[in-house]
């Protein structure tokens, strides 16, 4: 998993590249939660072809922390298999998902 | 044309889970399995294998067999840990609000939803999870 930080408007963007799974969950969680301490975060998953329940746990934790601190957390660019996992898990109803970073930033 | 079979046996460690996923990705690509099915295959394998690696005290190995048929991939995942039926776990509440969402049981829920005919057997000191994965995208 490679995580690159950038910005879109006033929001921080974490570009994730790789599998978000058991092996990469801890690293990803640390980075996302650290970014969320400074404000809203958009997680760009365009290069993530795979999210397992360990990865979902990380995204849930980030969304919960964002809600607790009043920051925003959204995901963008879900590939079809990742979208499927989101829908089966009901995550599409609790984590805002957008097609692009620009859409997420202006939401 | 049926794709070749896959079999891999690894020590029951978290490092092995990554190794299994890498091997499955390479297998799926070589076998011409679509990216969507390949992702489901990896997910099912990871959820079961990671569960064994993290929770099955005393398990020394897990192994995955994939046997392709015309419409389905038949999966068999075995480990030598204590008797444990992962399918017996209650389904999570996928309608709960964000604050109330708990992540427990989600892996098994994904396995059940993505596969057909998931079933558990205990035989010869092994836990065996069998299921079929549709090759239709």
gemmi code that builds the backbone of each chain (N, CA, C; Angstrom):
import gemmi

chains = {
    "A": [
        ("UNK", (0.838, -1.199, 0.000), (0.000, 0.000, 0.000), (0.875, 1.252, 0.000)),
        ("UNK", (0.646, 2.109, -0.987), (1.320, 3.401, -1.027), (0.279, 4.463, -0.723)),
        ("UNK", (0.602, 5.389, 0.153), (-0.332, 6.470, 0.459), (0.343, 7.800, 0.151)),
        ("UNK", (-0.265, 8.559, -0.755), (0.263, 9.864, -1.127), (-0.712, 10.931, -0.652)),
        ("UNK", (-0.167, 11.964, 0.019), (-1.048, 13.025, 0.508), (-1.002, 14.216, -0.426)),
        ("UNK", (-2.182, 14.770, -0.726), (-2.271, 15.982, -1.519), (-3.483, 16.762, -1.004)),
        ("UNK", (-3.909, 17.784, -1.746), (-5.088, 18.539, -1.312), (-6.026, 18.746, -2.489)),
        ("UNK", (-7.284, 18.948, -2.152), (-8.295, 19.301, -3.156), (-9.124, 20.403, -2.501)),
        ("UNK", (-8.945, 21.652, -2.979), (-9.599, 22.759, -2.291), (-9.073, 22.829, -0.872)),
        ("UNK", (-9.995, 22.883, 0.095), (-9.576, 23.018, 1.500), (-9.364, 21.671, 2.167)),
        ("UNK", (-9.606, 20.597, 1.422), (-9.556, 19.285, 2.060), (-8.278, 18.513, 1.731)),
        ("UNK", (-7.860, 17.739, 2.688), (-6.710, 16.870, 2.467), (-7.176, 15.632, 1.703)),
        ("UNK", (-6.306, 15.145, 0.828), (-6.622, 13.943, 0.050), (-5.558, 12.892, 0.329)),
        ("UNK", (-5.995, 11.690, 0.630), (-5.078, 10.551, 0.754), (-5.302, 9.660, -0.460)),
        ("UNK", (-4.302, 9.566, -1.313), (-4.406, 8.693, -2.480), (-3.838, 7.333, -2.085)),
        ("UNK", (-4.714, 6.338, -2.054), (-4.303, 4.982, -1.676), (-4.038, 4.166, -2.929)),
        ("UNK", (-2.947, 3.423, -2.913), (-2.596, 2.616, -4.076), (-2.181, 1.227, -3.584)),
        ("UNK", (-3.001, 0.224, -3.879), (-2.676, -1.145, -3.456), (-3.887, -1.835, -2.862)),
        ("UNK", (-3.645, -2.886, -2.126), (-4.734, -3.620, -1.472), (-4.966, -3.041, -0.084)),
        ("UNK", (-6.224, -2.812, 0.260), (-6.548, -2.389, 1.621), (-7.069, -3.624, 2.346)),
        ("UNK", (-6.133, -4.326, 2.995), (-6.459, -5.644, 3.539), (-5.833, -5.842, 4.912)),
        ("UNK", (-5.795, -7.069, 5.366), (-5.248, -7.392, 6.681), (-3.823, -6.864, 6.840)),
        ("UNK", (-3.034, -6.992, 5.772), (-1.619, -6.633, 5.861), (-1.405, -5.118, 5.891)),
        ("UNK", (-2.288, -4.354, 5.262), (-2.046, -2.913, 5.121), (-2.970, -2.068, 6.003)),
        ("UNK", (-3.864, -2.723, 6.742), (-4.875, -1.987, 7.509), (-4.249, -1.071, 8.565)),
        ("UNK", (-3.286, -1.581, 9.327), (-2.727, -0.806, 10.439), (-2.041, 0.467, 9.948)),
        ("UNK", (-1.228, 0.325, 8.908), (-0.519, 1.472, 8.337), (-1.512, 2.513, 7.814)),
        ("UNK", (-2.515, 2.034, 7.099), (-3.493, 2.944, 6.512), (-4.278, 3.670, 7.596)),
        ("UNK", (-4.621, 2.942, 8.642), (-5.368, 3.556, 9.744), (-4.562, 4.675, 10.401)),
        ("UNK", (-3.294, 4.400, 10.665), (-2.441, 5.405, 11.296), (-2.387, 6.684, 10.460)),
        ("UNK", (-2.203, 6.497, 9.164), (-2.080, 7.681, 8.283), (-3.387, 8.460, 8.191)),
        ("UNK", (-4.488, 7.758, 7.997), (-5.782, 8.433, 7.837), (-6.183, 9.162, 9.115)),
        ("UNK", (-6.001, 8.515, 10.266), (-6.409, 9.143, 11.525), (-5.538, 10.361, 11.818)),
        ("UNK", (-4.255, 10.305, 11.470), (-3.368, 11.453, 11.673), (-3.820, 12.620, 10.788)),
        ("UNK", (-4.179, 12.315, 9.541), (-4.647, 13.371, 8.632), (-5.958, 13.971, 9.137)),
        ("UNK", (-6.820, 13.139, 9.691), (-8.132, 13.615, 10.147), (-8.021, 14.538, 11.359)),
        ("UNK", (-6.909, 14.440, 12.094), (-6.742, 15.324, 13.237), (-6.605, 16.769, 12.794)),
        ("UNK", (-6.216, 16.966, 11.527), (-6.022, 18.332, 11.019), (-7.226, 18.835, 10.237)),
        ("UNK", (-8.224, 17.973, 9.982), (-9.405, 18.422, 9.236), (-9.966, 17.346, 8.344)),
        ("UNK", (-10.836, 17.770, 7.437), (-11.531, 16.821, 6.575), (-10.589, 16.092, 5.630)),
        ("UNK", (-10.932, 14.854, 5.322), (-10.085, 14.023, 4.457), (-10.929, 13.335, 3.381)),
        ("UNK", (-10.387, 13.326, 2.181), (-10.965, 12.553, 1.081), (-10.006, 11.396, 0.804)),
        ("UNK", (-10.517, 10.172, 0.885), (-9.683, 9.009, 0.565), (-9.956, 8.610, -0.885)),
        ("UNK", (-8.930, 8.767, -1.716), (-9.072, 8.435, -3.141), (-8.702, 6.957, -3.334)),
        ("UNK", (-9.703, 6.135, -3.654), (-9.492, 4.685, -3.768), (-9.431, 4.219, -5.230)),
        ("UNK", (-9.198, 5.163, -6.162), (-9.186, 4.783, -7.588), (-8.183, 3.672, -7.891)),
        ("UNK", (-7.076, 3.653, -7.130), (-6.025, 2.656, -7.383), (-6.090, 1.494, -6.394)),
        ("UNK", (-7.206, 1.390, -5.699), (-7.389, 0.277, -4.763), (-8.321, -0.736, -5.410)),
        ("UNK", (-7.795, -1.896, -5.744), (-8.609, -2.879, -6.465), (-9.287, -3.844, -5.506)),
        ("UNK", (-9.019, -3.689, -4.240), (-9.428, -4.717, -3.303), (-9.526, -4.151, -1.900)),
        ("UNK", (-10.693, -4.316, -1.245), (-10.866, -3.943, 0.159), (-11.497, -5.121, 0.880)),
        ("UNK", (-10.862, -5.594, 1.941), (-11.437, -6.698, 2.728), (-12.076, -6.132, 3.990)),
        ("UNK", (-12.593, -6.998, 4.850), (-13.240, -6.496, 6.063), (-12.242, -5.763, 6.949)),
        ("UNK", (-10.973, -6.140, 6.890), (-9.944, -5.418, 7.652), (-9.820, -3.980, 7.140)),
        ("UNK", (-9.955, -3.821, 5.826), (-9.921, -2.484, 5.235), (-11.169, -1.696, 5.567)),
        ("UNK", (-12.303, -2.365, 5.565), (-13.558, -1.692, 5.926), (-13.491, -1.177, 7.351)),
        ("UNK", (-12.854, -1.963, 8.214), (-12.728, -1.570, 9.619), (-11.984, -0.232, 9.729)),
        ("UNK", (-10.939, -0.060, 8.897), (-10.164, 1.180, 8.894), (-11.028, 2.365, 8.439)),
        ("UNK", (-11.792, 2.150, 7.377), (-12.628, 3.231, 6.852), (-13.732, 3.593, 7.846)),
        ("UNK", (-14.253, 2.577, 8.545), (-15.283, 2.830, 9.553), (-14.713, 3.657, 10.702)),
        ("UNK", (-13.499, 3.306, 11.098), (-12.853, 4.026, 12.193), (-12.618, 5.490, 11.810)),
        ("UNK", (-12.184, 5.698, 10.588), (-11.946, 7.057, 10.097), (-13.256, 7.840, 10.063)),
        ("UNK", (-14.327, 7.204, 9.578), (-15.618, 7.899, 9.505), (-16.135, 8.231, 10.892)),
        ("UNK", (-15.923, 7.323, 11.842), (-16.370, 7.579, 13.222), (-15.576, 8.715, 13.855)),
        ("UNK", (-14.257, 8.728, 13.620), (-13.440, 9.801, 14.190), (-13.840, 11.139, 13.582)),
        ("UNK", (-14.087, 11.143, 12.268), (-14.490, 12.380, 11.598), (-15.789, 12.904, 12.204)),
        ("UNK", (-16.728, 12.016, 12.408), (-18.016, 12.419, 12.965), (-17.829, 12.988, 14.372)),
        ("UNK", (-16.962, 12.364, 15.155), (-16.747, 12.793, 16.539), (-16.118, 14.180, 16.610)),
        ("UNK", (-15.292, 14.521, 15.624), (-14.589, 15.802, 15.680), (-15.208, 16.840, 14.758)),
        ("UNK", (-16.262, 16.487, 14.057), (-16.917, 17.442, 13.164), (-16.202, 17.634, 11.838)),
        ("UNK", (-15.233, 16.780, 11.542), (-14.550, 16.852, 10.253), (-15.327, 16.004, 9.244)),
        ("UNK", (-14.970, 16.132, 7.966), (-15.652, 15.320, 6.957), (-14.739, 14.186, 6.517)),
        ("UNK", (-15.354, 13.095, 6.129), (-14.585, 11.980, 5.578), (-15.395, 11.390, 4.434)),
        ("UNK", (-14.767, 11.268, 3.286), (-15.454, 10.705, 2.124), (-14.488, 9.850, 1.336)),
        ("UNK", (-15.028, 8.965, 0.528), (-14.208, 8.153, -0.364), (-14.583, 8.488, -1.803)),
        ("UNK", (-13.612, 8.369, -2.695), (-13.894, 8.609, -4.118), (-13.253, 7.520, -4.963)),
        ("UNK", (-13.825, 7.334, -6.156), (-13.219, 6.448, -7.154), (-13.303, 4.971, -6.835)),
        ("UNK", (-14.431, 4.522, -6.287), (-14.535, 3.098, -5.940), (-14.585, 2.235, -7.198)),
        ("UNK", (-13.672, 1.292, -7.314), (-13.729, 0.316, -8.407), (-14.900, -0.633, -8.155)),
        ("UNK", (-15.362, -1.288, -9.224), (-16.569, -2.122, -9.121), (-16.508, -3.159, -7.990)),
        ("UNK", (-15.412, -3.927, -7.853), (-15.370, -4.910, -6.759), (-15.407, -4.248, -5.381)),
        ("UNK", (-14.815, -3.066, -5.263), (-14.811, -2.357, -3.982), (-16.213, -1.822, -3.691)),
        ("UNK", (-16.862, -1.322, -4.731), (-18.232, -0.834, -4.570), (-19.158, -1.973, -4.109)),
        ("UNK", (-18.937, -3.143, -4.688), (-19.744, -4.311, -4.319), (-19.592, -4.626, -2.824)),
        ("UNK", (-18.353, -4.594, -2.348), (-18.087, -4.873, -0.930), (-18.739, -3.794, -0.049)),
        ("UNK", (-18.677, -2.546, -0.494), (-19.334, -1.451, 0.237), (-20.827, -1.707, 0.355)),
        ("UNK", (-21.430, -2.114, -0.756), (-22.885, -2.288, -0.766), (-23.310, -3.469, 0.108)),
        ("UNK", (-22.586, -4.580, -0.003), (-22.938, -5.762, 0.799), (-22.811, -5.464, 2.290)),
        ("UNK", (-21.855, -4.606, 2.633), (-21.591, -4.295, 4.037), (-22.477, -3.182, 4.562)),
        ("UNK", (-23.224, -2.525, 3.673), (-24.018, -1.377, 4.087), (-23.191, -0.114, 4.262)),
        ("UNK", (-21.924, -0.147, 3.833), (-21.059, 1.028, 3.988), (-21.456, 2.162, 3.048)),
        ("UNK", (-22.149, 1.815, 1.961), (-22.598, 2.875, 1.044), (-23.584, 3.806, 1.744)),
        ("UNK", (-24.178, 3.330, 2.862), (-25.148, 4.156, 3.570), (-24.504, 4.968, 4.695)),
        ("UNK", (-23.278, 4.656, 5.060), (-22.684, 5.367, 6.196), (-21.418, 6.145, 5.840)),
        ("UNK", (-20.828, 5.877, 4.673), (-19.651, 6.646, 4.262), (-19.943, 7.285, 2.908)),
        ("UNK", (-19.916, 8.626, 2.845), (-20.209, 9.286, 1.576), (-19.184, 8.895, 0.502)),
        ("UNK", (-19.699, 8.535, -0.676), (-18.824, 8.159, -1.792), (-19.123, 9.051, -2.985)),
        ("UNK", (-18.061, 9.523, -3.642), (-18.217, 10.403, -4.801), (-17.409, 9.856, -5.964)),
        ("UNK", (-17.760, 10.339, -7.163), (-17.062, 9.872, -8.351), (-15.664, 10.475, -8.443)),
        ("UNK", (-15.538, 11.726, -8.009), (-14.239, 12.403, -8.178), (-13.885, 13.222, -6.934)),
        ("UNK", (-12.603, 13.571, -6.835), (-12.148, 14.403, -5.720), (-12.821, 15.769, -5.745)),
        ("UNK", (-13.004, 16.321, -6.965), (-13.620, 17.642, -7.081), (-15.037, 17.613, -6.512)),
        ("UNK", (-15.779, 16.554, -6.837), (-17.149, 16.426, -6.307), (-17.136, 16.306, -4.790)),
        ("UNK", (-16.212, 15.522, -4.279), (-16.142, 15.322, -2.826), (-15.764, 16.621, -2.126)),
        ("UNK", (-14.880, 17.409, -2.747), (-14.410, 18.644, -2.123), (-15.502, 19.693, -2.073)),
        ("UNK", (-16.395, 19.686, -3.054), (-17.436, 20.714, -3.089), (-18.721, 20.248, -2.404)),
        ("UNK", (-18.702, 19.039, -1.876), (-19.930, 18.516, -1.236), (-20.096, 19.138, 0.154)),
    ],
    "B": [
        ("UNK", (-13.479, -23.442, -21.949), (-12.318, -24.199, -21.460), (-12.140, -23.948, -19.967)),
        ("UNK", (-12.022, -25.016, -19.221), (-11.883, -24.854, -17.776), (-10.480, -24.354, -17.438)),
        ("UNK", (-10.418, -23.483, -16.460), (-9.135, -22.955, -16.003), (-8.428, -24.024, -15.175)),
        ("UNK", (-7.109, -23.936, -15.017), (-6.393, -24.906, -14.174), (-6.771, -24.745, -12.697)),
        ("UNK", (-6.473, -25.781, -11.926), (-6.759, -25.731, -10.493), (-5.647, -24.989, -9.756)),
        ("UNK", (-5.930, -24.649, -8.514), (-4.972, -23.931, -7.678), (-4.923, -24.617, -6.328)),
        ("UNK", (-3.727, -24.784, -5.811), (-3.603, -25.298, -4.446), (-2.385, -24.686, -3.788)),
        ("UNK", (-2.580, -24.176, -2.581), (-1.458, -23.610, -1.849), (-1.671, -23.862, -0.361)),
        ("UNK", (-0.619, -24.378, 0.261), (-0.647, -24.621, 1.702), (0.450, -23.771, 2.321)),
        ("UNK", (0.100, -23.028, 3.361), (1.033, -22.085, 3.963), (0.955, -22.145, 5.485)),
        ("UNK", (2.023, -21.697, 6.178), (1.951, -21.600, 7.635), (0.829, -20.626, 8.025)),
        ("UNK", (0.175, -20.877, 9.151), (-0.962, -20.047, 9.554), (-0.494, -18.731, 10.179)),
        ("UNK", (0.099, -17.864, 9.352), (0.561, -16.570, 9.837), (-0.033, -15.464, 8.969)),
        ("UNK", (-0.005, -14.243, 9.501), (-0.543, -13.122, 8.728), (0.285, -12.868, 7.478)),
        ("UNK", (1.585, -13.124, 7.585), (2.440, -12.944, 6.410), (1.994, -13.868, 5.277)),
        ("UNK", (1.543, -15.058, 5.646), (1.074, -16.014, 4.647), (-0.170, -15.511, 3.923)),
        ("UNK", (-0.973, -14.708, 4.623), (-2.197, -14.205, 3.997), (-1.836, -13.357, 2.770)),
        ("UNK", (-0.838, -12.492, 2.923), (-0.392, -11.678, 1.784), (0.170, -12.550, 0.670)),
        ("UNK", (0.917, -13.565, 1.082), (1.504, -14.482, 0.103), (0.397, -15.193, -0.681)),
        ("UNK", (-0.651, -15.597, 0.043), (-1.785, -16.268, -0.586), (-2.473, -15.337, -1.589)),
        ("UNK", (-2.668, -14.082, -1.192), (-3.337, -13.132, -2.091), (-2.509, -12.874, -3.343)),
        ("UNK", (-1.199, -12.735, -3.163), (-0.317, -12.530, -4.329), (-0.413, -13.721, -5.278)),
        ("UNK", (-0.373, -14.928, -4.714), (-0.422, -16.140, -5.536), (-1.775, -16.260, -6.244)),
        ("UNK", (-2.855, -15.891, -5.544), (-4.191, -15.976, -6.143), (-4.352, -14.979, -7.287)),
        ("UNK", (-3.802, -13.788, -7.099), (-3.886, -12.774, -8.156), (-3.177, -13.263, -9.411)),
        ("UNK", (-1.997, -13.830, -9.218), (-1.223, -14.342, -10.353), (-1.967, -15.503, -11.022)),
        ("UNK", (-2.552, -16.372, -10.197), (-3.318, -17.513, -10.724), (-4.507, -17.029, -11.536)),
        ("UNK", (-5.280, -16.094, -10.970), (-6.494, -15.611, -11.641), (-6.160, -14.969, -12.980)),
        ("UNK", (-5.056, -14.223, -12.985), (-4.665, -13.566, -14.231), (-4.262, -14.605, -15.276)),
        ("UNK", (-3.450, -15.572, -14.860), (-2.990, -16.620, -15.792), (-4.152, -17.483, -16.271)),
        ("UNK", (-5.165, -17.671, -15.417), (-6.293, -18.534, -15.759), (-7.378, -17.785, -16.523)),
        ("UNK", (-7.168, -16.490, -16.737), (-8.136, -15.713, -17.494), (-9.427, -15.448, -16.727)),
        ("UNK", (-9.343, -15.443, -15.405), (-10.512, -15.150, -14.566), (-10.711, -13.627, -14.533)),
        ("UNK", (-11.955, -13.189, -14.669), (-12.219, -11.746, -14.776), (-11.806, -11.031, -13.487)),
        ("UNK", (-11.461, -9.732, -13.603), (-11.024, -8.973, -12.418), (-12.066, -8.975, -11.302)),
        ("UNK", (-13.350, -8.932, -11.661), (-14.397, -8.924, -10.637), (-14.422, -10.220, -9.846)),
        ("UNK", (-14.337, -11.341, -10.554), (-14.343, -12.658, -9.898), (-13.045, -12.846, -9.114)),
        ("UNK", (-11.953, -12.364, -9.697), (-10.653, -12.460, -9.034), (-10.669, -11.725, -7.692)),
        ("UNK", (-11.306, -10.564, -7.665), (-11.387, -9.788, -6.423), (-12.220, -10.533, -5.376)),
        ("UNK", (-13.333, -11.158, -5.823), (-14.162, -11.920, -4.880), (-13.409, -13.130, -4.345)),
        ("UNK", (-12.678, -13.781, -5.234), (-11.882, -14.948, -4.835), (-10.872, -14.557, -3.761)),
        ("UNK", (-10.171, -13.442, -4.001), (-9.166, -12.974, -3.043), (-9.822, -12.621, -1.714)),
        ("UNK", (-10.982, -11.993, -1.793), (-11.669, -11.571, -0.580), (-12.063, -12.769, 0.278)),
        ("UNK", (-12.669, -13.763, -0.349), (-13.098, -14.956, 0.385), (-11.883, -15.631, 1.026)),
        ("UNK", (-10.800, -15.766, 0.244), (-9.584, -16.406, 0.755), (-9.020, -15.626, 1.935)),
        ("UNK", (-8.982, -14.296, 1.787), (-8.391, -13.498, 2.871), (-9.219, -13.570, 4.150)),
        ("UNK", (-10.528, -13.445, 4.006), (-11.368, -13.417, 5.206), (-11.194, -14.698, 6.021)),
        ("UNK", (-11.171, -15.828, 5.341), (-11.054, -17.103, 6.054), (-9.625, -17.297, 6.580)),
        ("UNK", (-8.634, -17.037, 5.731), (-7.239, -17.263, 6.127), (-6.812, -16.312, 7.244)),
        ("UNK", (-7.222, -15.053, 7.148), (-6.834, -14.078, 8.177), (-7.467, -14.451, 9.515)),
        ("UNK", (-8.680, -14.958, 9.447), (-9.364, -15.402, 10.651), (-8.584, -16.526, 11.335)),
        ("UNK", (-8.111, -17.461, 10.531), (-7.310, -18.572, 11.064), (-6.004, -18.032, 11.645)),
        ("UNK", (-5.327, -17.168, 10.883), (-4.018, -16.666, 11.317), (-4.125, -15.869, 12.616)),
        ("UNK", (-5.223, -15.143, 12.786), (-5.339, -14.280, 13.961), (-5.968, -14.976, 15.160)),
        ("UNK", (-6.892, -15.886, 14.914), (-7.705, -16.390, 16.026), (-7.558, -17.874, 16.334)),
        ("UNK", (-7.100, -18.673, 15.373), (-7.076, -20.118, 15.609), (-5.809, -20.490, 16.372)),
        ("UNK", (-5.967, -20.604, 17.687), (-4.812, -20.948, 18.519), (-4.344, -22.367, 18.188)),
        ("UNK", (-3.067, -22.492, 17.869), (-2.521, -23.824, 17.629), (-2.616, -24.282, 16.186)),
        ("UNK", (-3.245, -23.485, 15.324), (-3.274, -23.867, 13.906), (-1.867, -23.709, 13.339)),
        ("UNK", (-1.394, -24.704, 12.612), (-0.047, -24.591, 12.049), (-0.087, -24.209, 10.572)),
        ("UNK", (-1.215, -24.515, 9.900), (-1.272, -24.185, 8.472), (-2.707, -23.896, 8.040)),
        ("UNK", (-2.833, -23.231, 6.912), (-4.104, -23.230, 6.188), (-3.793, -23.545, 4.745)),
        ("UNK", (-4.787, -24.080, 4.055), (-4.580, -24.347, 2.635), (-5.850, -24.051, 1.851)),
        ("UNK", (-5.623, -23.611, 0.634), (-6.742, -23.267, -0.250), (-6.628, -24.086, -1.528)),
        ("UNK", (-7.756, -24.678, -1.899), (-7.873, -25.365, -3.176), (-8.939, -24.666, -3.997)),
        ("UNK", (-8.638, -24.376, -5.244), (-9.623, -23.817, -6.159), (-9.753, -24.789, -7.323)),
        ("UNK", (-10.982, -25.290, -7.532), (-11.242, -26.212, -8.632), (-12.253, -25.575, -9.573)),
        ("UNK", (-11.813, -25.178, -10.750), (-12.723, -24.484, -11.660), (-13.668, -25.440, -12.374)),
        ("UNK", (-14.902, -25.051, -12.497), (-15.884, -25.751, -13.316), (-16.348, -24.792, -14.397)),
        ("UNK", (-17.343, -25.219, -15.194), (-17.809, -24.357, -16.279), (-18.460, -23.058, -15.797)),
        ("UNK", (-19.140, -23.124, -14.650), (-19.851, -21.929, -14.186), (-19.379, -21.410, -12.835)),
        ("UNK", (-18.703, -22.269, -12.094), (-18.302, -21.905, -10.737), (-16.847, -22.275, -10.478)),
        ("UNK", (-16.249, -21.547, -9.536), (-15.002, -21.997, -8.929), (-15.402, -22.648, -7.610)),
        ("UNK", (-14.994, -23.899, -7.401), (-15.243, -24.540, -6.112), (-14.047, -24.282, -5.209)),
        ("UNK", (-14.318, -23.750, -4.028), (-13.259, -23.395, -3.086), (-13.310, -24.316, -1.868)),
        ("UNK", (-12.134, -24.745, -1.427), (-12.027, -25.491, -0.174), (-10.892, -24.864, 0.626)),
        ("UNK", (-11.213, -24.397, 1.827), (-10.206, -23.774, 2.681), (-10.144, -24.585, 3.967)),
        ("UNK", (-8.939, -25.075, 4.286), (-8.793, -25.938, 5.459), (-7.731, -25.388, 6.403)),
        ("UNK", (-7.899, -25.693, 7.709), (-6.845, -25.393, 8.674), (-6.896, -26.446, 9.766)),
        ("UNK", (-5.789, -26.557, 10.519), (-5.718, -27.586, 11.559), (-5.867, -26.974, 12.950)),
        ("UNK", (-6.563, -25.859, 13.042), (-6.838, -25.236, 14.346), (-7.974, -25.948, 15.067)),
        ("UNK", (-8.309, -25.437, 16.269), (-9.426, -26.020, 17.030), (-10.728, -25.919, 16.234)),
        ("UNK", (-11.651, -26.825, 16.510), (-12.916, -26.847, 15.780), (-13.602, -25.489, 15.860)),
        ("UNK", (-13.922, -24.926, 14.715), (-14.559, -23.608, 14.679), (-15.329, -23.447, 13.374)),
        ("UNK", (-16.615, -23.186, 13.500), (-17.456, -22.970, 12.323), (-17.671, -21.474, 12.129)),
        ("UNK", (-16.943, -20.859, 11.199), (-17.072, -19.405, 11.028), (-18.465, -19.006, 10.540)),
        ("UNK", (-19.150, -19.933, 9.863), (-20.463, -19.607, 9.299), (-21.532, -19.484, 10.378)),
        ("UNK", (-21.211, -19.951, 11.590), (-22.195, -19.910, 12.670), (-22.332, -18.511, 13.259)),
        ("UNK", (-21.429, -17.613, 12.870), (-21.496, -16.248, 13.416), (-22.753, -15.536, 12.959)),
        ("UNK", (-23.321, -14.748, 13.845), (-24.518, -13.982, 13.488), (-24.159, -12.916, 12.459)),
        ("UNK", (-25.091, -12.631, 11.576), (-24.866, -11.590, 10.568), (-24.837, -10.225, 11.233)),
        ("UNK", (-23.975, -9.315, 10.743), (-23.938, -7.971, 11.325), (-25.161, -7.174, 10.868)),
        ("UNK", (-25.478, -6.124, 11.611), (-26.582, -5.248, 11.229), (-26.054, -4.230, 10.218)),
        ("UNK", (-26.286, -4.515, 8.929), (-25.732, -3.617, 7.905), (-26.617, -2.394, 7.682)),
        ("UNK", (-27.658, -2.261, 8.505), (-28.530, -1.085, 8.389), (-28.261, -0.086, 9.513)),
        ("UNK", (-27.388, -0.455, 10.447), (-27.166, 0.402, 11.616), (-26.525, 1.727, 11.211)),
        ("UNK", (-26.787, 2.760, 12.019), (-26.178, 4.069, 11.783), (-24.681, 4.005, 12.082)),
        ("UNK", (-23.970, 5.002, 11.557), (-22.512, 5.034, 11.686), (-22.034, 4.810, 13.117)),
        ("UNK", (-22.642, 5.535, 14.071), (-22.173, 5.451, 15.465), (-22.354, 4.054, 16.033)),
        ("UNK", (-23.347, 3.348, 15.519), (-23.674, 2.046, 16.089), (-23.038, 0.889, 15.337)),
        ("UNK", (-22.356, 1.201, 14.226), (-21.813, 0.118, 13.429), (-20.650, -0.537, 14.133)),
        ("UNK", (-20.704, -1.856, 14.181), (-19.619, -2.623, 14.747), (-19.092, -3.482, 13.599)),
        ("UNK", (-17.799, -3.715, 13.583), (-17.233, -4.368, 12.422), (-17.221, -5.885, 12.559)),
        ("UNK", (-17.544, -6.388, 13.737), (-17.478, -7.830, 13.964), (-18.371, -8.616, 13.023)),
        ("UNK", (-17.889, -9.725, 12.534), (-18.703, -10.602, 11.706), (-18.823, -10.179, 10.259)),
        ("UNK", (-18.220, -9.051, 9.909), (-18.382, -8.551, 8.550), (-17.681, -9.431, 7.517)),
        ("UNK", (-16.521, -9.961, 7.886), (-15.790, -10.820, 6.954), (-16.597, -12.044, 6.542)),
        ("UNK", (-17.189, -12.689, 7.530), (-17.996, -13.878, 7.256), (-19.238, -13.502, 6.448)),
        ("UNK", (-19.810, -12.351, 6.776), (-20.973, -11.857, 6.026), (-20.611, -11.699, 4.543)),
        ("UNK", (-19.448, -11.140, 4.273), (-19.006, -10.962, 2.883), (-18.854, -12.318, 2.195)),
        ("UNK", (-18.252, -13.273, 2.897), (-18.065, -14.612, 2.318), (-19.422, -15.231, 1.965)),
        ("UNK", (-20.370, -15.134, 2.888), (-21.688, -15.731, 2.647), (-22.399, -15.052, 1.481)),
        ("UNK", (-22.271, -13.728, 1.398), (-22.988, -12.998, 0.356), (-22.365, -13.182, -1.028)),
        ("UNK", (-21.058, -13.371, -1.061), (-20.368, -13.430, -2.354), (-20.293, -14.842, -2.927)),
        ("UNK", (-20.596, -15.842, -2.110), (-20.467, -17.219, -2.582), (-21.809, -17.943, -2.522)),
        ("UNK", (-21.842, -19.106, -3.126), (-23.036, -19.952, -3.035), (-22.704, -21.200, -2.226)),
        ("UNK", (-23.722, -21.679, -1.522), (-23.627, -22.985, -0.887), (-22.439, -23.090, 0.066)),
        ("UNK", (-22.189, -22.043, 0.842), (-21.087, -22.089, 1.813), (-21.447, -23.069, 2.924)),
        ("UNK", (-20.523, -23.966, 3.243), (-20.795, -24.948, 4.293), (-19.501, -25.317, 5.009)),
        ("UNK", (-19.683, -25.784, 6.249), (-18.541, -26.086, 7.103), (-18.512, -27.573, 7.434)),
        ("UNK", (-17.302, -28.141, 7.447), (-17.137, -29.539, 7.861), (-15.961, -29.628, 8.822)),
        ("UNK", (-16.099, -30.556, 9.776), (-14.959, -30.881, 10.639), (-14.625, -32.336, 10.378)),
        ("UNK", (-13.409, -32.576, 9.909), (-13.053, -33.943, 9.536), (-11.549, -34.150, 9.700)),
        ("UNK", (-11.164, -35.265, 10.260), (-9.741, -35.617, 10.425), (-8.944, -34.500, 11.102)),
        ("UNK", (-9.559, -33.841, 12.077), (-8.855, -32.785, 12.796), (-8.707, -31.495, 12.021)),
        ("UNK", (-9.448, -31.372, 10.917), (-9.344, -30.151, 10.105), (-10.676, -29.417, 10.066)),
        ("UNK", (-10.598, -28.080, 10.089), (-11.754, -27.254, 9.750), (-11.767, -27.110, 8.239)),
        ("UNK", (-12.922, -27.311, 7.634), (-12.998, -27.175, 6.177), (-14.199, -26.312, 5.814)),
        ("UNK", (-13.913, -25.231, 5.098), (-14.988, -24.375, 4.594), (-15.070, -24.581, 3.085)),
        ("UNK", (-16.246, -24.968, 2.637), (-16.461, -25.192, 1.206), (-17.442, -24.152, 0.694)),
        ("UNK", (-17.206, -23.660, -0.517), (-18.178, -22.750, -1.132), (-17.906, -22.679, -2.632)),
        ("UNK", (-18.867, -22.119, -3.346), (-18.731, -21.965, -4.787), (-18.839, -20.487, -5.140)),
        ("UNK", (-17.999, -20.097, -6.089), (-17.959, -18.700, -6.513), (-18.347, -18.652, -7.990)),
        ("UNK", (-19.405, -17.914, -8.283), (-19.872, -17.833, -9.672), (-18.832, -17.160, -10.554)),
        ("UNK", (-18.659, -17.703, -11.760), (-17.721, -17.107, -12.702), (-18.378, -16.000, -13.520)),
        ("UNK", (-19.696, -15.831, -13.330), (-20.382, -14.746, -14.029), (-20.014, -13.421, -13.372)),
        ("UNK", (-19.732, -12.423, -14.197), (-19.389, -11.107, -13.652), (-20.638, -10.461, -13.097)),
    ],
}
model = gemmi.Model(1)
for chain_id, residues in chains.items():
    chain = gemmi.Chain(chain_id)
    for i, (resn, *xyz) in enumerate(residues, 1):
        res = gemmi.Residue()
        res.name, res.seqid = resn, gemmi.SeqId(i, " ")
        for name, pos in zip(("N", "CA", "C"), xyz):
            atom = gemmi.Atom()
            atom.name, atom.element = name, gemmi.Element(name[0])
            atom.pos, atom.b_iso = gemmi.Position(*pos), 0.0
            res.add_atom(atom)
        chain.add_residue(res)
    model.add_chain(chain)
structure = gemmi.Structure()
structure.add_model(model)
structure.setup_entities()
